[in-house]
């Protein structure tokens, strides 16, 4: 039962850290263009340079 007194606050702190990292990523624009990188892979020019 004593371990609960350690694990519950630890999980709350971890949840706040994960939420903070997610909030930081949203504010920095990390999720703005979700389709761009996928289209760039398809549109890659595979011709050799001369």
N, CA, C and O atoms as CSV, one atom per row, in Angstrom:
chain,resi,resn,atom,element,x,y,z
A,1,UNK,N,N,0.817,-1.193,0.000
A,1,UNK,CA,C,0.000,0.000,0.000
A,1,UNK,C,C,0.864,1.262,0.000
A,1,UNK,O,O,0.421,2.308,-0.475
A,2,UNK,N,N,2.069,1.181,0.516
A,2,UNK,CA,C,2.931,2.351,0.565
A,2,UNK,C,C,3.385,2.792,-0.823
A,2,UNK,O,O,3.672,3.969,-1.043
A,3,UNK,N,N,3.448,1.854,-1.746
A,3,UNK,CA,C,3.900,2.187,-3.089
A,3,UNK,C,C,2.905,3.092,-3.794
A,3,UNK,O,O,3.288,3.854,-4.682
A,4,UNK,N,N,1.630,3.023,-3.413
A,4,UNK,CA,C,0.606,3.869,-4.018
A,4,UNK,C,C,0.915,5.339,-3.753
A,4,UNK,O,O,0.681,6.190,-4.611
A,5,UNK,N,N,1.442,5.638,-2.567
A,5,UNK,CA,C,1.779,7.017,-2.219
A,5,UNK,C,C,2.913,7.567,-3.092
A,5,UNK,O,O,3.082,8.781,-3.200
A,6,UNK,N,N,3.667,6.697,-3.696
A,6,UNK,CA,C,4.723,7.111,-4.628
A,6,UNK,C,C,4.221,7.129,-6.067
A,6,UNK,O,O,4.517,8.060,-6.816
A,7,UNK,N,N,3.467,6.110,-6.457
A,7,UNK,CA,C,3.078,5.970,-7.853
A,7,UNK,C,C,2.018,6.973,-8.299
A,7,UNK,O,O,2.064,7.440,-9.437
A,8,UNK,N,N,1.077,7.310,-7.443
A,8,UNK,CA,C,0.025,8.249,-7.826
A,8,UNK,C,C,0.601,9.637,-8.103
A,8,UNK,O,O,0.323,10.186,-9.170
A,9,UNK,N,N,1.383,10.233,-7.209
A,9,UNK,CA,C,1.966,11.535,-7.554
A,9,UNK,C,C,2.929,11.464,-8.745
A,9,UNK,O,O,3.005,12.402,-9.539
A,10,UNK,N,N,3.646,10.377,-8.863
A,10,UNK,CA,C,4.553,10.223,-9.989
A,10,UNK,C,C,3.793,10.184,-11.311
A,10,UNK,O,O,4.238,10.776,-12.295
A,11,UNK,N,N,2.666,9.503,-11.345
A,11,UNK,CA,C,1.861,9.451,-12.571
A,11,UNK,C,C,1.227,10.804,-12.877
A,11,UNK,O,O,1.089,11.162,-14.047
A,12,UNK,N,N,0.846,11.550,-11.873
A,12,UNK,CA,C,0.291,12.886,-12.099
A,12,UNK,C,C,1.361,13.817,-12.667
A,12,UNK,O,O,1.094,14.575,-13.599
A,13,UNK,N,N,2.556,13.761,-12.115
A,13,UNK,CA,C,3.664,14.578,-12.630
A,13,UNK,C,C,3.982,14.188,-14.067
A,13,UNK,O,O,4.201,15.060,-14.907
A,14,UNK,N,N,4.009,12.910,-14.357
A,14,UNK,CA,C,4.285,12.440,-15.710
A,14,UNK,C,C,3.199,12.901,-16.684
A,14,UNK,O,O,3.504,13.280,-17.814
A,15,UNK,N,N,1.945,12.872,-16.257
A,15,UNK,CA,C,0.846,13.339,-17.114
A,15,UNK,C,C,0.988,14.830,-17.407
A,15,UNK,O,O,0.735,15.259,-18.533
A,16,UNK,N,N,1.389,15.627,-16.417
A,16,UNK,CA,C,1.592,17.055,-16.644
A,16,UNK,C,C,2.770,17.308,-17.587
A,16,UNK,O,O,2.715,18.220,-18.411
A,17,UNK,N,N,3.810,16.526,-17.475
A,17,UNK,CA,C,4.959,16.678,-18.374
A,17,UNK,C,C,4.555,16.344,-19.810
A,17,UNK,O,O,4.898,17.075,-20.740
A,18,UNK,N,N,3.837,15.254,-19.988
A,18,UNK,CA,C,3.387,14.873,-21.326
A,18,UNK,C,C,2.445,15.931,-21.890
A,18,UNK,O,O,2.554,16.290,-23.063
A,19,UNK,N,N,1.527,16.432,-21.076
A,19,UNK,CA,C,0.629,17.492,-21.517
A,19,UNK,C,C,1.383,18.761,-21.879
A,19,UNK,O,O,1.037,19.432,-22.852
A,20,UNK,N,N,2.412,19.098,-21.104
A,20,UNK,CA,C,3.208,20.278,-21.401
A,20,UNK,C,C,3.978,20.146,-22.697
A,20,UNK,O,O,4.058,21.103,-23.469
A,21,UNK,N,N,4.542,18.989,-22.949
A,21,UNK,CA,C,5.266,18.760,-24.209
A,21,UNK,C,C,4.299,18.824,-25.394
A,21,UNK,O,O,4.628,19.385,-26.439
A,22,UNK,N,N,3.117,18.253,-25.225
A,22,UNK,CA,C,2.118,18.319,-26.297
A,22,UNK,C,C,1.687,19.757,-26.541
A,22,UNK,O,O,1.593,20.178,-27.694
A,23,UNK,N,N,1.426,20.515,-25.495
A,23,UNK,CA,C,1.018,21.915,-25.621
A,23,UNK,C,C,2.131,22.735,-26.297
A,23,UNK,O,O,1.850,23.582,-27.145
A,24,UNK,N,N,3.379,22.483,-25.925
A,24,UNK,CA,C,4.507,23.167,-26.544
A,24,UNK,C,C,4.554,22.870,-28.041
A,24,UNK,O,O,4.774,23.774,-28.847
A,25,UNK,N,N,4.347,21.606,-28.415
A,25,UNK,CA,C,4.393,21.220,-29.825
A,25,UNK,C,C,3.265,21.879,-30.607
A,25,UNK,O,O,3.466,22.292,-31.749
A,26,UNK,N,N,2.097,21.983,-30.017
A,26,UNK,CA,C,0.977,22.630,-30.692
A,26,UNK,C,C,1.260,24.117,-30.869
A,26,UNK,O,O,0.991,24.670,-31.936
A,27,UNK,N,N,1.790,24.765,-29.856
A,27,UNK,CA,C,2.069,26.197,-29.922
A,27,UNK,C,C,3.203,26.519,-30.904
A,27,UNK,O,O,3.223,27.602,-31.488
A,28,UNK,N,N,4.135,25.594,-31.087
A,28,UNK,CA,C,5.256,25.811,-31.997
A,28,UNK,C,C,4.906,25.449,-33.445
A,28,UNK,O,O,5.740,25.623,-34.334
A,29,UNK,N,N,3.695,24.949,-33.698
A,29,UNK,CA,C,3.256,24.658,-35.061
A,29,UNK,C,C,3.713,23.321,-35.594
A,29,UNK,O,O,3.826,23.159,-36.809
A,30,UNK,N,N,3.978,22.364,-34.739
A,30,UNK,CA,C,4.453,21.064,-35.195
A,30,UNK,C,C,3.377,20.265,-35.916
A,30,UNK,O,O,3.696,19.339,-36.662
A,31,UNK,N,N,2.108,20.605,-35.709
A,31,UNK,CA,C,1.011,19.844,-36.300
A,31,UNK,C,C,0.285,20.639,-37.380
A,31,UNK,O,O,-0.862,20.328,-37.701
A,32,UNK,N,N,0.924,21.650,-37.941
A,32,UNK,CA,C,0.272,22.500,-38.921
A,32,UNK,C,C,0.092,21.800,-40.267
A,32,UNK,O,O,-1.002,21.836,-40.831
A,33,UNK,N,N,1.121,21.177,-40.785
A,33,UNK,CA,C,1.071,20.570,-42.111
A,33,UNK,C,C,1.267,19.068,-41.976
A,33,UNK,O,O,2.396,18.578,-41.967
A,34,UNK,N,N,0.164,18.346,-41.872
A,34,UNK,CA,C,0.267,16.895,-41.681
A,34,UNK,C,C,0.404,16.140,-42.999
A,34,UNK,O,O,0.880,15.005,-43.006
A,35,UNK,N,N,-0.001,16.744,-44.112
A,35,UNK,CA,C,0.042,16.048,-45.397
A,35,UNK,C,C,1.258,16.417,-46.237
A,35,UNK,O,O,1.599,15.685,-47.166
A,36,UNK,N,N,1.905,17.507,-45.945
A,36,UNK,CA,C,3.035,17.970,-46.749
A,36,UNK,C,C,4.172,16.976,-46.842
A,36,UNK,O,O,4.614,16.678,-47.951
A,37,UNK,N,N,4.675,16.442,-45.724
A,37,UNK,CA,C,5.777,15.482,-45.819
A,37,UNK,C,C,5.411,14.220,-46.607
A,37,UNK,O,O,6.265,13.657,-47.291
A,38,UNK,N,N,4.164,13.772,-46.522
A,38,UNK,CA,C,3.755,12.587,-47.277
A,38,UNK,C,C,3.754,12.876,-48.771
A,38,UNK,O,O,4.139,12.021,-49.568
A,39,UNK,N,N,3.328,14.064,-49.153
A,39,UNK,CA,C,3.328,14.413,-50.582
A,39,UNK,C,C,4.746,14.621,-51.100
A,39,UNK,O,O,5.028,14.321,-52.260
A,40,UNK,N,N,5.635,15.125,-50.264
A,40,UNK,CA,C,7.020,15.328,-50.702
A,40,UNK,C,C,7.715,14.005,-50.985
A,40,UNK,O,O,8.568,13.939,-51.871
A,41,UNK,N,N,7.372,12.954,-50.256
A,41,UNK,CA,C,7.967,11.639,-50.518
A,41,UNK,C,C,7.513,11.119,-51.874
A,41,UNK,O,O,8.314,10.565,-52.626
A,42,UNK,N,N,6.240,11.293,-52.190
A,42,UNK,CA,C,5.703,10.818,-53.466
A,42,UNK,C,C,6.268,11.629,-54.626
A,42,UNK,O,O,6.563,11.065,-55.679
A,43,UNK,N,N,6.422,12.924,-54.456
A,43,UNK,CA,C,6.883,13.808,-55.519
A,43,UNK,C,C,8.404,13.876,-55.631
A,43,UNK,O,O,8.929,14.739,-56.335
A,44,UNK,N,N,9.110,12.997,-54.958
A,44,UNK,CA,C,10.565,12.996,-54.996
A,44,UNK,C,C,11.066,12.712,-56.407
A,44,UNK,O,O,10.565,11.808,-57.077
A,45,UNK,N,N,12.038,13.471,-56.849
A,45,UNK,CA,C,12.604,13.305,-58.179
A,45,UNK,C,C,13.736,12.278,-58.105
A,45,UNK,O,O,14.776,12.539,-57.501
A,46,UNK,N,N,13.530,11.117,-58.719
A,46,UNK,CA,C,14.503,10.037,-58.662
A,46,UNK,C,C,15.448,10.015,-59.844
A,46,UNK,O,O,16.261,9.099,-59.964
A,47,UNK,N,N,15.360,11.007,-60.720
A,47,UNK,CA,C,16.270,11.024,-61.884
A,47,UNK,C,C,17.686,11.337,-61.420
A,47,UNK,O,O,17.876,12.186,-60.549
A,48,UNK,N,N,18.674,10.671,-61.982
A,48,UNK,CA,C,20.068,10.975,-61.598
A,48,UNK,C,C,20.477,12.344,-62.112
A,48,UNK,O,O,20.022,12.782,-63.168
A,49,UNK,N,N,21.324,13.005,-61.373
A,49,UNK,CA,C,21.819,14.319,-61.781
A,49,UNK,C,C,22.880,14.144,-62.851
A,49,UNK,O,O,23.606,13.150,-62.864
A,50,UNK,N,N,22.965,15.122,-63.753
A,50,UNK,CA,C,23.947,15.028,-64.851
A,50,UNK,C,C,25.074,15.977,-64.636
A,50,UNK,O,O,25.993,16.039,-65.453
